[in-house]
Structures are given as C-alpha cells and as structure tokens.
Amino acid sequence: MARGKSGRVVLEIDPELKCKLYHALESKQQTMKDWFVGEAEALIDNHKHPSLFDVQDKLE
C-alpha cells in the first residue's frame, strides 16, 4: 500500500457502501473528515491504552 507524506487519505470502496456511509453521516450532521479523524484518534488511543474490556473479551 502506497504511503505518501501528504495529509491525504485515499480509499477505493464499493459505491453502494460509500452512498450508505454518506447517508448515515448526513443524518448525524457529520462530515466524512470529522468522522474519520474521530475514529482514527479513538483507534490510536485504544491501541496506546487498551481497555480492560478488550482484554476480558480476548480471554473468552
């Protein structure tokens, strides 16, 4: 996967999924960028500080 140094993220996804995603985001009055940044920050934070619940789920 190519990784450039710009701040851009480019994904190719199914057009139907893209339409559904934009519809869901529109209903929450959220932009794709805001959603992506929020999800990315949460993923990074969870990676740095795993939840006790995640550990519990892995033990089962």
PDBQT receptor file of N, H, CA, C and O in Angstrom, charges set to zero:
ATOM      1  N   MET A   1       0.843  -1.168   0.000  1.00  0.00    +0.000 N 
ATOM      2  CA  MET A   1       0.000   0.000   0.000  1.00  0.00    +0.000 C 
ATOM      3  C   MET A   1       0.894   1.238   0.000  1.00  0.00    +0.000 C 
ATOM      4  O   MET A   1       1.806   1.354   0.818  1.00  0.00    +0.000 OA
ATOM      5  N   ALA A   2       0.629   2.145  -0.906  1.00  0.00    +0.000 N 
ATOM      6  H   ALA A   2      -0.112   2.051  -1.570  1.00  0.00    +0.000 HD
ATOM      7  CA  ALA A   2       1.418   3.369  -1.001  1.00  0.00    +0.000 C 
ATOM      8  C   ALA A   2       1.120   4.291   0.178  1.00  0.00    +0.000 C 
ATOM      9  O   ALA A   2      -0.025   4.419   0.611  1.00  0.00    +0.000 OA
ATOM     10  N   ARG A   3       2.167   4.925   0.685  1.00  0.00    +0.000 N 
ATOM     11  H   ARG A   3       3.097   4.821   0.333  1.00  0.00    +0.000 HD
ATOM     12  CA  ARG A   3       2.022   5.874   1.791  1.00  0.00    +0.000 C 
ATOM     13  C   ARG A   3       2.768   7.144   1.429  1.00  0.00    +0.000 C 
ATOM     14  O   ARG A   3       3.998   7.189   1.456  1.00  0.00    +0.000 OA
ATOM     15  N   GLY A   4       2.010   8.173   1.093  1.00  0.00    +0.000 N 
ATOM     16  H   GLY A   4       1.011   8.136   1.071  1.00  0.00    +0.000 HD
ATOM     17  CA  GLY A   4       2.625   9.451   0.782  1.00  0.00    +0.000 C 
ATOM     18  C   GLY A   4       2.836  10.260   2.050  1.00  0.00    +0.000 C 
ATOM     19  O   GLY A   4       2.426   9.859   3.139  1.00  0.00    +0.000 OA
ATOM     20  N   LYS A   5       3.483  11.410   1.885  1.00  0.00    +0.000 N 
ATOM     21  H   LYS A   5       3.816  11.736   1.000  1.00  0.00    +0.000 HD
ATOM     22  CA  LYS A   5       3.768  12.263   3.031  1.00  0.00    +0.000 C 
ATOM     23  C   LYS A   5       2.739  13.374   3.192  1.00  0.00    +0.000 C 
ATOM     24  O   LYS A   5       2.825  14.154   4.139  1.00  0.00    +0.000 OA
ATOM     25  N   SER A   6       1.776  13.462   2.296  1.00  0.00    +0.000 N 
ATOM     26  H   SER A   6       1.705  12.827   1.526  1.00  0.00    +0.000 HD
ATOM     27  CA  SER A   6       0.747  14.493   2.413  1.00  0.00    +0.000 C 
ATOM     28  C   SER A   6      -0.246  14.110   3.502  1.00  0.00    +0.000 C 
ATOM     29  O   SER A   6      -0.155  13.025   4.076  1.00  0.00    +0.000 OA
ATOM     30  N   GLY A   7      -1.174  14.980   3.780  1.00  0.00    +0.000 N 
ATOM     31  H   GLY A   7      -1.248  15.861   3.313  1.00  0.00    +0.000 HD
ATOM     32  CA  GLY A   7      -2.198  14.692   4.775  1.00  0.00    +0.000 C 
ATOM     33  C   GLY A   7      -3.430  14.038   4.181  1.00  0.00    +0.000 C 
ATOM     34  O   GLY A   7      -4.475  13.975   4.829  1.00  0.00    +0.000 OA
ATOM     35  N   ARG A   8      -3.319  13.553   2.960  1.00  0.00    +0.000 N 
ATOM     36  H   ARG A   8      -2.471  13.604   2.434  1.00  0.00    +0.000 HD
ATOM     37  CA  ARG A   8      -4.474  12.963   2.283  1.00  0.00    +0.000 C 
ATOM     38  C   ARG A   8      -4.555  11.459   2.508  1.00  0.00    +0.000 C 
ATOM     39  O   ARG A   8      -3.538  10.770   2.582  1.00  0.00    +0.000 OA
ATOM     40  N   VAL A   9      -5.783  10.965   2.616  1.00  0.00    +0.000 N 
ATOM     41  H   VAL A   9      -6.610  11.525   2.556  1.00  0.00    +0.000 HD
ATOM     42  CA  VAL A   9      -6.041   9.532   2.682  1.00  0.00    +0.000 C 
ATOM     43  C   VAL A   9      -6.990   9.220   1.537  1.00  0.00    +0.000 C 
ATOM     44  O   VAL A   9      -8.060   9.821   1.434  1.00  0.00    +0.000 OA
ATOM     45  N   VAL A  10      -6.612   8.295   0.688  1.00  0.00    +0.000 N 
ATOM     46  H   VAL A  10      -5.744   7.807   0.771  1.00  0.00    +0.000 HD
ATOM     47  CA  VAL A  10      -7.433   7.946  -0.471  1.00  0.00    +0.000 C 
ATOM     48  C   VAL A  10      -7.802   6.475  -0.370  1.00  0.00    +0.000 C 
ATOM     49  O   VAL A  10      -6.934   5.613  -0.237  1.00  0.00    +0.000 OA
ATOM     50  N   LEU A  11      -9.101   6.198  -0.436  1.00  0.00    +0.000 N 
ATOM     51  H   LEU A  11      -9.806   6.899  -0.545  1.00  0.00    +0.000 HD
ATOM     52  CA  LEU A  11      -9.607   4.827  -0.361  1.00  0.00    +0.000 C 
ATOM     53  C   LEU A  11     -10.510   4.554  -1.549  1.00  0.00    +0.000 C 
ATOM     54  O   LEU A  11     -11.222   5.443  -2.016  1.00  0.00    +0.000 OA
ATOM     55  N   GLU A  12     -10.479   3.337  -2.032  1.00  0.00    +0.000 N 
ATOM     56  H   GLU A  12      -9.900   2.615  -1.654  1.00  0.00    +0.000 HD
ATOM     57  CA  GLU A  12     -11.425   2.937  -3.051  1.00  0.00    +0.000 C 
ATOM     58  C   GLU A  12     -12.360   1.918  -2.404  1.00  0.00    +0.000 C 
ATOM     59  O   GLU A  12     -11.934   0.841  -1.986  1.00  0.00    +0.000 OA
ATOM     60  N   ILE A  13     -13.655   2.280  -2.328  1.00  0.00    +0.000 N 
ATOM     61  H   ILE A  13     -14.002   3.154  -2.668  1.00  0.00    +0.000 HD
ATOM     62  CA  ILE A  13     -14.641   1.392  -1.717  1.00  0.00    +0.000 C 
ATOM     63  C   ILE A  13     -15.814   1.221  -2.668  1.00  0.00    +0.000 C 
ATOM     64  O   ILE A  13     -15.952   1.954  -3.646  1.00  0.00    +0.000 OA
ATOM     65  N   ASP A  14     -16.639   0.260  -2.370  1.00  0.00    +0.000 N 
ATOM     66  H   ASP A  14     -16.527  -0.335  -1.575  1.00  0.00    +0.000 HD
ATOM     67  CA  ASP A  14     -17.831  -0.013  -3.168  1.00  0.00    +0.000 C 
ATOM     68  C   ASP A  14     -18.720   1.234  -3.188  1.00  0.00    +0.000 C 
ATOM     69  O   ASP A  14     -18.973   1.819  -2.135  1.00  0.00    +0.000 OA
ATOM     70  N   PRO A  15     -19.195   1.651  -4.361  1.00  0.00    +0.000 N 
ATOM     71  CA  PRO A  15     -20.028   2.851  -4.449  1.00  0.00    +0.000 C 
ATOM     72  C   PRO A  15     -21.291   2.792  -3.581  1.00  0.00    +0.000 C 
ATOM     73  O   PRO A  15     -21.735   3.820  -3.069  1.00  0.00    +0.000 OA
ATOM     74  N   GLU A  16     -21.867   1.611  -3.414  1.00  0.00    +0.000 N 
ATOM     75  H   GLU A  16     -21.507   0.776  -3.830  1.00  0.00    +0.000 HD
ATOM     76  CA  GLU A  16     -23.064   1.474  -2.582  1.00  0.00    +0.000 C 
ATOM     77  C   GLU A  16     -22.725   1.720  -1.110  1.00  0.00    +0.000 C 
ATOM     78  O   GLU A  16     -23.486   2.372  -0.394  1.00  0.00    +0.000 OA
ATOM     79  N   LEU A  17     -21.588   1.200  -0.665  1.00  0.00    +0.000 N 
ATOM     80  H   LEU A  17     -20.970   0.670  -1.246  1.00  0.00    +0.000 HD
ATOM     81  CA  LEU A  17     -21.134   1.437   0.704  1.00  0.00    +0.000 C 
ATOM     82  C   LEU A  17     -20.870   2.926   0.919  1.00  0.00    +0.000 C 
ATOM     83  O   LEU A  17     -21.222   3.481   1.960  1.00  0.00    +0.000 OA
ATOM     84  N   LYS A  18     -20.258   3.561  -0.059  1.00  0.00    +0.000 N 
ATOM     85  H   LYS A  18     -19.973   3.111  -0.905  1.00  0.00    +0.000 HD
ATOM     86  CA  LYS A  18     -19.980   4.997   0.028  1.00  0.00    +0.000 C 
ATOM     87  C   LYS A  18     -21.274   5.788   0.174  1.00  0.00    +0.000 C 
ATOM     88  O   LYS A  18     -21.352   6.705   0.991  1.00  0.00    +0.000 OA
ATOM     89  N   CYS A  19     -22.271   5.445  -0.600  1.00  0.00    +0.000 N 
ATOM     90  H   CYS A  19     -22.208   4.700  -1.264  1.00  0.00    +0.000 HD
ATOM     91  CA  CYS A  19     -23.567   6.122  -0.542  1.00  0.00    +0.000 C 
ATOM     92  C   CYS A  19     -24.205   5.941   0.832  1.00  0.00    +0.000 C 
ATOM     93  O   CYS A  19     -24.718   6.898   1.411  1.00  0.00    +0.000 OA
ATOM     94  N   LYS A  20     -24.175   4.718   1.353  1.00  0.00    +0.000 N 
ATOM     95  H   LYS A  20     -23.758   3.940   0.882  1.00  0.00    +0.000 HD
ATOM     96  CA  LYS A  20     -24.754   4.446   2.672  1.00  0.00    +0.000 C 
ATOM     97  C   LYS A  20     -24.000   5.178   3.772  1.00  0.00    +0.000 C 
ATOM     98  O   LYS A  20     -24.605   5.681   4.719  1.00  0.00    +0.000 OA
ATOM     99  N   LEU A  21     -22.691   5.237   3.646  1.00  0.00    +0.000 N 
ATOM    100  H   LEU A  21     -22.200   4.828   2.877  1.00  0.00    +0.000 HD
ATOM    101  CA  LEU A  21     -21.872   5.932   4.636  1.00  0.00    +0.000 C 
ATOM    102  C   LEU A  21     -22.187   7.420   4.644  1.00  0.00    +0.000 C 
ATOM    103  O   LEU A  21     -22.377   8.003   5.711  1.00  0.00    +0.000 OA
ATOM    104  N   TYR A  22     -22.244   8.037   3.484  1.00  0.00    +0.000 N 
ATOM    105  H   TYR A  22     -22.090   7.563   2.617  1.00  0.00    +0.000 HD
ATOM    106  CA  TYR A  22     -22.575   9.458   3.421  1.00  0.00    +0.000 C 
ATOM    107  C   TYR A  22     -23.981   9.720   3.964  1.00  0.00    +0.000 C 
ATOM    108  O   TYR A  22     -24.210  10.729   4.631  1.00  0.00    +0.000 OA
ATOM    109  N   HIS A  23     -24.910   8.826   3.684  1.00  0.00    +0.000 N 
ATOM    110  H   HIS A  23     -24.724   8.006   3.143  1.00  0.00    +0.000 HD
ATOM    111  CA  HIS A  23     -26.279   8.991   4.193  1.00  0.00    +0.000 C 
ATOM    112  C   HIS A  23     -26.290   8.934   5.725  1.00  0.00    +0.000 C 
ATOM    113  O   HIS A  23     -26.935   9.755   6.378  1.00  0.00    +0.000 OA
ATOM    114  N   ALA A  24     -25.575   7.963   6.288  1.00  0.00    +0.000 N 
ATOM    115  H   ALA A  24     -25.051   7.296   5.758  1.00  0.00    +0.000 HD
ATOM    116  CA  ALA A  24     -25.519   7.832   7.746  1.00  0.00    +0.000 C 
ATOM    117  C   ALA A  24     -24.855   9.055   8.375  1.00  0.00    +0.000 C 
ATOM    118  O   ALA A  24     -25.313   9.554   9.402  1.00  0.00    +0.000 OA
ATOM    119  N   LEU A  25     -23.787   9.532   7.765  1.00  0.00    +0.000 N 
ATOM    120  H   LEU A  25     -23.414   9.127   6.930  1.00  0.00    +0.000 HD
ATOM    121  CA  LEU A  25     -23.095  10.707   8.292  1.00  0.00    +0.000 C 
ATOM    122  C   LEU A  25     -23.963  11.958   8.178  1.00  0.00    +0.000 C 
ATOM    123  O   LEU A  25     -23.965  12.806   9.069  1.00  0.00    +0.000 OA
ATOM    124  N   GLU A  26     -24.690  12.060   7.086  1.00  0.00    +0.000 N 
ATOM    125  H   GLU A  26     -24.688  11.371   6.361  1.00  0.00    +0.000 HD
ATOM    126  CA  GLU A  26     -25.585  13.204   6.893  1.00  0.00    +0.000 C 
ATOM    127  C   GLU A  26     -26.664  13.241   7.975  1.00  0.00    +0.000 C 
ATOM    128  O   GLU A  26     -27.011  14.313   8.470  1.00  0.00    +0.000 OA
ATOM    129  N   SER A  27     -27.185  12.089   8.338  1.00  0.00    +0.000 N 
ATOM    130  H   SER A  27     -26.903  11.218   7.936  1.00  0.00    +0.000 HD
ATOM    131  CA  SER A  27     -28.222  12.039   9.367  1.00  0.00    +0.000 C 
ATOM    132  C   SER A  27     -27.683  12.466  10.732  1.00  0.00    +0.000 C 
ATOM    133  O   SER A  27     -28.442  12.903  11.597  1.00  0.00    +0.000 OA
ATOM    134  N   LYS A  28     -26.362  12.336  10.919  1.00  0.00    +0.000 N 
ATOM    135  H   LYS A  28     -25.746  11.981  10.216  1.00  0.00    +0.000 HD
ATOM    136  CA  LYS A  28     -25.733  12.761  12.164  1.00  0.00    +0.000 C 
ATOM    137  C   LYS A  28     -25.120  14.158  12.035  1.00  0.00    +0.000 C 
ATOM    138  O   LYS A  28     -24.488  14.660  12.964  1.00  0.00    +0.000 OA
ATOM    139  N   GLN A  29     -25.318  14.771  10.868  1.00  0.00    +0.000 N 
ATOM    140  H   GLN A  29     -25.831  14.362  10.113  1.00  0.00    +0.000 HD
ATOM    141  CA  GLN A  29     -24.747  16.088  10.557  1.00  0.00    +0.000 C 
ATOM    142  C   GLN A  29     -23.237  16.099  10.807  1.00  0.00    +0.000 C 
ATOM    143  O   GLN A  29     -22.702  16.988  11.470  1.00  0.00    +0.000 OA
ATOM    144  N   GLN A  30     -22.580  15.096  10.262  1.00  0.00    +0.000 N 
ATOM    145  H   GLN A  30     -23.014  14.374   9.723  1.00  0.00    +0.000 HD
ATOM    146  CA  GLN A  30     -21.149  14.929  10.443  1.00  0.00    +0.000 C 
ATOM    147  C   GLN A  30     -20.498  14.772   9.073  1.00  0.00    +0.000 C 
ATOM    148  O   GLN A  30     -21.064  14.139   8.182  1.00  0.00    +0.000 OA
ATOM    149  N   THR A  31     -19.320  15.342   8.909  1.00  0.00    +0.000 N 
ATOM    150  H   THR A  31     -18.861  15.857   9.634  1.00  0.00    +0.000 HD
ATOM    151  CA  THR A  31     -18.604  15.194   7.651  1.00  0.00    +0.000 C 
ATOM    152  C   THR A  31     -17.786  13.905   7.668  1.00  0.00    +0.000 C 
ATOM    153  O   THR A  31     -17.499  13.344   8.725  1.00  0.00    +0.000 OA
ATOM    154  N   MET A  32     -17.423  13.456   6.482  1.00  0.00    +0.000 N 
ATOM    155  H   MET A  32     -17.656  13.912   5.623  1.00  0.00    +0.000 HD
ATOM    156  CA  MET A  32     -16.584  12.264   6.368  1.00  0.00    +0.000 C 
ATOM    157  C   MET A  32     -15.255  12.509   7.081  1.00  0.00    +0.000 C 
ATOM    158  O   MET A  32     -14.756  11.629   7.782  1.00  0.00    +0.000 OA
ATOM    159  N   LYS A  33     -14.687  13.689   6.906  1.00  0.00    +0.000 N 
ATOM    160  H   LYS A  33     -15.093  14.404   6.337  1.00  0.00    +0.000 HD
ATOM    161  CA  LYS A  33     -13.407  14.007   7.548  1.00  0.00    +0.000 C 
ATOM    162  C   LYS A  33     -13.530  13.976   9.064  1.00  0.00    +0.000 C 
ATOM    163  O   LYS A  33     -12.683  13.388   9.736  1.00  0.00    +0.000 OA
ATOM    164  N   ASP A  34     -14.567  14.597   9.616  1.00  0.00    +0.000 N 
ATOM    165  H   ASP A  34     -15.255  15.075   9.070  1.00  0.00    +0.000 HD
ATOM    166  CA  ASP A  34     -14.747  14.607  11.068  1.00  0.00    +0.000 C 
ATOM    167  C   ASP A  34     -14.924  13.190  11.613  1.00  0.00    +0.000 C 
ATOM    168  O   ASP A  34     -14.353  12.839  12.646  1.00  0.00    +0.000 OA
ATOM    169  N   TRP A  35     -15.713  12.385  10.916  1.00  0.00    +0.000 N 
ATOM    170  H   TRP A  35     -16.177  12.670  10.077  1.00  0.00    +0.000 HD
ATOM    171  CA  TRP A  35     -15.929  11.002  11.340  1.00  0.00    +0.000 C 
ATOM    172  C   TRP A  35     -14.628  10.207  11.286  1.00  0.00    +0.000 C 
ATOM    173  O   TRP A  35     -14.290   9.495  12.232  1.00  0.00    +0.000 OA
ATOM    174  N   PHE A  36     -13.912  10.328  10.196  1.00  0.00    +0.000 N 
ATOM    175  H   PHE A  36     -14.186  10.906   9.428  1.00  0.00    +0.000 HD
ATOM    176  CA  PHE A  36     -12.679   9.573  10.026  1.00  0.00    +0.000 C 
ATOM    177  C   PHE A  36     -11.648   9.962  11.077  1.00  0.00    +0.000 C 
ATOM    178  O   PHE A  36     -11.028   9.096  11.694  1.00  0.00    +0.000 OA
ATOM    179  N   VAL A  37     -11.464  11.258  11.280  1.00  0.00    +0.000 N 
ATOM    180  H   VAL A  37     -11.968  11.962  10.779  1.00  0.00    +0.000 HD
ATOM    181  CA  VAL A  37     -10.484  11.722  12.259  1.00  0.00    +0.000 C 
ATOM    182  C   VAL A  37     -10.862  11.233  13.653  1.00  0.00    +0.000 C 
ATOM    183  O   VAL A  37      -9.996  10.784  14.403  1.00  0.00    +0.000 OA
ATOM    184  N   GLY A  38     -12.146  11.314  14.012  1.00  0.00    +0.000 N 
ATOM    185  H   GLY A  38     -12.850  11.679  13.403  1.00  0.00    +0.000 HD
ATOM    186  CA  GLY A  38     -12.594  10.833  15.321  1.00  0.00    +0.000 C 
ATOM    187  C   GLY A  38     -12.346   9.344  15.497  1.00  0.00    +0.000 C 
ATOM    188  O   GLY A  38     -11.865   8.910  16.544  1.00  0.00    +0.000 OA
ATOM    189  N   GLU A  39     -12.671   8.565  14.481  1.00  0.00    +0.000 N 
ATOM    190  H   GLU A  39     -13.061   8.917  13.631  1.00  0.00    +0.000 HD
ATOM    191  CA  GLU A  39     -12.455   7.114  14.541  1.00  0.00    +0.000 C 
ATOM    192  C   GLU A  39     -10.972   6.781  14.587  1.00  0.00    +0.000 C 
ATOM    193  O   GLU A  39     -10.555   5.883  15.319  1.00  0.00    +0.000 OA
ATOM    194  N   ALA A  40     -10.180   7.498  13.813  1.00  0.00    +0.000 N 
ATOM    195  H   ALA A  40     -10.518   8.228  13.218  1.00  0.00    +0.000 HD
ATOM    196  CA  ALA A  40      -8.735   7.256  13.796  1.00  0.00    +0.000 C 
ATOM    197  C   ALA A  40      -8.115   7.581  15.153  1.00  0.00    +0.000 C 
ATOM    198  O   ALA A  40      -7.285   6.825  15.657  1.00  0.00    +0.000 OA
ATOM    199  N   GLU A  41      -8.517   8.703  15.740  1.00  0.00    +0.000 N 
ATOM    200  H   GLU A  41      -9.191   9.318  15.330  1.00  0.00    +0.000 HD
ATOM    201  CA  GLU A  41      -7.988   9.075  17.051  1.00  0.00    +0.000 C 
ATOM    202  C   GLU A  41      -8.387   8.062  18.121  1.00  0.00    +0.000 C 
ATOM    203  O   GLU A  41      -7.584   7.736  18.995  1.00  0.00    +0.000 OA
ATOM    204  N   ALA A  42      -9.621   7.563  18.059  1.00  0.00    +0.000 N 
ATOM    205  H   ALA A  42     -10.274   7.828  17.349  1.00  0.00    +0.000 HD
ATOM    206  CA  ALA A  42     -10.079   6.559  19.021  1.00  0.00    +0.000 C 
ATOM    207  C   ALA A  42      -9.288   5.261  18.856  1.00  0.00    +0.000 C 
ATOM    208  O   ALA A  42      -8.912   4.634  19.847  1.00  0.00    +0.000 OA
ATOM    209  N   LEU A  43      -9.038   4.860  17.622  1.00  0.00    +0.000 N 
ATOM    210  H   LEU A  43      -9.343   5.369  16.817  1.00  0.00    +0.000 HD
ATOM    211  CA  LEU A  43      -8.265   3.643  17.368  1.00  0.00    +0.000 C 
ATOM    212  C   LEU A  43      -6.852   3.775  17.914  1.00  0.00    +0.000 C 
ATOM    213  O   LEU A  43      -6.333   2.859  18.551  1.00  0.00    +0.000 OA
ATOM    214  N   ILE A  44      -6.239   4.916  17.659  1.00  0.00    +0.000 N 
ATOM    215  H   ILE A  44      -6.661   5.660  17.141  1.00  0.00    +0.000 HD
ATOM    216  CA  ILE A  44      -4.875   5.156  18.135  1.00  0.00    +0.000 C 
ATOM    217  C   ILE A  44      -4.839   5.182  19.661  1.00  0.00    +0.000 C 
ATOM    218  O   ILE A  44      -3.946   4.602  20.279  1.00  0.00    +0.000 OA
ATOM    219  N   ASP A  45      -5.810   5.855  20.258  1.00  0.00    +0.000 N 
ATOM    220  H   ASP A  45      -6.535   6.327  19.756  1.00  0.00    +0.000 HD
ATOM    221  CA  ASP A  45      -5.867   5.940  21.716  1.00  0.00    +0.000 C 
ATOM    222  C   ASP A  45      -6.070   4.554  22.331  1.00  0.00    +0.000 C 
ATOM    223  O   ASP A  45      -5.420   4.214  23.320  1.00  0.00    +0.000 OA
ATOM    224  N   ASN A  46      -6.962   3.759  21.753  1.00  0.00    +0.000 N 
ATOM    225  H   ASN A  46      -7.490   4.035  20.950  1.00  0.00    +0.000 HD
ATOM    226  CA  ASN A  46      -7.203   2.402  22.259  1.00  0.00    +0.000 C 
ATOM    227  C   ASN A  46      -5.982   1.510  22.062  1.00  0.00    +0.000 C 
ATOM    228  O   ASN A  46      -5.737   0.597  22.851  1.00  0.00    +0.000 OA
ATOM    229  N   HIS A  47      -5.231   1.776  21.022  1.00  0.00    +0.000 N 
ATOM    230  H   HIS A  47      -5.430   2.517  20.381  1.00  0.00    +0.000 HD
ATOM    231  CA  HIS A  47      -4.012   0.996  20.768  1.00  0.00    +0.000 C 
ATOM    232  C   HIS A  47      -2.953   1.319  21.822  1.00  0.00    +0.000 C 
ATOM    233  O   HIS A  47      -2.227   0.432  22.272  1.00  0.00    +0.000 OA
ATOM    234  N   LYS A  48      -2.869   2.596  22.214  1.00  0.00    +0.000 N 
ATOM    235  H   LYS A  48      -3.459   3.316  21.849  1.00  0.00    +0.000 HD
ATOM    236  CA  LYS A  48      -1.898   3.012  23.220  1.00  0.00    +0.000 C 
ATOM    237  C   LYS A  48      -2.315   2.568  24.612  1.00  0.00    +0.000 C 
ATOM    238  O   LYS A  48      -1.472   2.185  25.423  1.00  0.00    +0.000 OA
ATOM    239  N   HIS A  49      -3.621   2.619  24.894  1.00  0.00    +0.000 N 
ATOM    240  H   HIS A  49      -4.306   2.930  24.235  1.00  0.00    +0.000 HD
ATOM    241  CA  HIS A  49      -4.163   2.311  26.217  1.00  0.00    +0.000 C 
ATOM    242  C   HIS A  49      -5.315   1.316  26.078  1.00  0.00    +0.000 C 
ATOM    243  O   HIS A  49      -6.478   1.718  26.113  1.00  0.00    +0.000 OA
ATOM    244  N   PRO A  50      -5.016   0.034  25.921  1.00  0.00    +0.000 N 
ATOM    245  CA  PRO A  50      -6.088  -0.954  25.728  1.00  0.00    +0.000 C 
ATOM    246  C   PRO A  50      -7.083  -0.949  26.888  1.00  0.00    +0.000 C 
ATOM    247  O   PRO A  50      -6.717  -0.775  28.050  1.00  0.00    +0.000 OA
ATOM    248  N   SER A  51      -8.313  -1.139  26.542  1.00  0.00    +0.000 N 
ATOM    249  H   SER A  51      -8.610  -1.280  25.597  1.00  0.00    +0.000 HD
ATOM    250  CA  SER A  51      -9.381  -1.200  27.529  1.00  0.00    +0.000 C 
ATOM    251  C   SER A  51      -9.329  -2.535  28.271  1.00  0.00    +0.000 C 
ATOM    252  O   SER A  51      -8.956  -3.559  27.698  1.00  0.00    +0.000 OA
ATOM    253  N   LEU A  52      -9.702  -2.513  29.538  1.00  0.00    +0.000 N 
ATOM    254  H   LEU A  52     -10.005  -1.681  30.003  1.00  0.00    +0.000 HD
ATOM    255  CA  LEU A  52      -9.791  -3.765  30.288  1.00  0.00    +0.000 C 
ATOM    256  C   LEU A  52     -10.840  -4.691  29.689  1.00  0.00    +0.000 C 
ATOM    257  O   LEU A  52     -10.719  -5.914  29.765  1.00  0.00    +0.000 OA
ATOM    258  N   PHE A  53     -11.866  -4.098  29.096  1.00  0.00    +0.000 N 
ATOM    259  H   PHE A  53     -11.964  -3.105  29.034  1.00  0.00    +0.000 HD
ATOM    260  CA  PHE A  53     -12.904  -4.913  28.477  1.00  0.00    +0.000 C 
ATOM    261  C   PHE A  53     -12.378  -5.667  27.273  1.00  0.00    +0.000 C 
ATOM    262  O   PHE A  53     -12.788  -6.803  27.032  1.00  0.00    +0.000 OA
ATOM    263  N   ASP A  54     -11.457  -5.048  26.492  1.00  0.00    +0.000 N 
ATOM    264  H   ASP A  54     -11.124  -4.126  26.687  1.00  0.00    +0.000 HD
ATOM    265  CA  ASP A  54     -10.867  -5.732  25.354  1.00  0.00    +0.000 C 
ATOM    266  C   ASP A  54     -10.075  -6.953  25.798  1.00  0.00    +0.000 C 
ATOM    267  O   ASP A  54     -10.142  -8.003  25.159  1.00  0.00    +0.000 OA
ATOM    268  N   VAL A  55      -9.333  -6.824  26.877  1.00  0.00    +0.000 N 
ATOM    269  H   VAL A  55      -9.279  -5.971  27.397  1.00  0.00    +0.000 HD
ATOM    270  CA  VAL A  55      -8.559  -7.937  27.423  1.00  0.00    +0.000 C 
ATOM    271  C   VAL A  55      -9.510  -9.053  27.850  1.00  0.00    +0.000 C 
ATOM    272  O   VAL A  55      -9.263 -10.225  27.566  1.00  0.00    +0.000 OA
ATOM    273  N   GLN A  56     -10.577  -8.697  28.520  1.00  0.00    +0.000 N 
ATOM    274  H   GLN A  56     -10.778  -7.745  28.751  1.00  0.00    +0.000 HD
ATOM    275  CA  GLN A  56     -11.561  -9.666  29.002  1.00  0.00    +0.000 C 
ATOM    276  C   GLN A  56     -12.171 -10.436  27.836  1.00  0.00    +0.000 C 
ATOM    277  O   GLN A  56     -12.356 -11.650  27.920  1.00  0.00    +0.000 OA
ATOM    278  N   ASP A  57     -12.488  -9.725  26.734  1.00  0.00    +0.000 N 
ATOM    279  H   ASP A  57     -12.338  -8.739  26.666  1.00  0.00    +0.000 HD
ATOM    280  CA  ASP A  57     -13.068 -10.370  25.565  1.00  0.00    +0.000 C 
ATOM    281  C   ASP A  57     -12.099 -11.381  24.944  1.00  0.00    +0.000 C 
ATOM    282  O   ASP A  57     -12.525 -12.426  24.451  1.00  0.00    +0.000 OA
ATOM    283  N   LYS A  58     -10.809 -11.076  24.967  1.00  0.00    +0.000 N 
ATOM    284  H   LYS A  58     -10.463 -10.228  25.368  1.00  0.00    +0.000 HD
ATOM    285  CA  LYS A  58      -9.805 -11.962  24.360  1.00  0.00    +0.000 C 
ATOM    286  C   LYS A  58      -9.596 -13.225  25.180  1.00  0.00    +0.000 C 
ATOM    287  O   LYS A  58      -9.177 -14.252  24.647  1.00  0.00    +0.000 OA
ATOM    288  N   LEU A  59      -9.886 -13.151  26.476  1.00  0.00    +0.000 N 
ATOM    289  H   LEU A  59     -10.227 -12.316  26.909  1.00  0.00    +0.000 HD
ATOM    290  CA  LEU A  59      -9.702 -14.321  27.342  1.00  0.00    +0.000 C 
ATOM    291  C   LEU A  59     -10.811 -15.356  27.140  1.00  0.00    +0.000 C 
ATOM    292  O   LEU A  59     -10.625 -16.534  27.444  1.00  0.00    +0.000 OA
ATOM    293  N   GLU A  60     -11.935 -14.926  26.639  1.00  0.00    +0.000 N 
ATOM    294  H   GLU A  60     -12.086 -13.968  26.392  1.00  0.00    +0.000 HD
ATOM    295  CA  GLU A  60     -13.077 -15.842  26.486  1.00  0.00    +0.000 C 
ATOM    296  C   GLU A  60     -12.975 -16.675  25.230  1.00  0.00    +0.000 C 
ATOM    297  O   GLU A  60     -13.854 -17.493  24.958  1.00  0.00    +0.000 OA
TER     298      GLU A  60
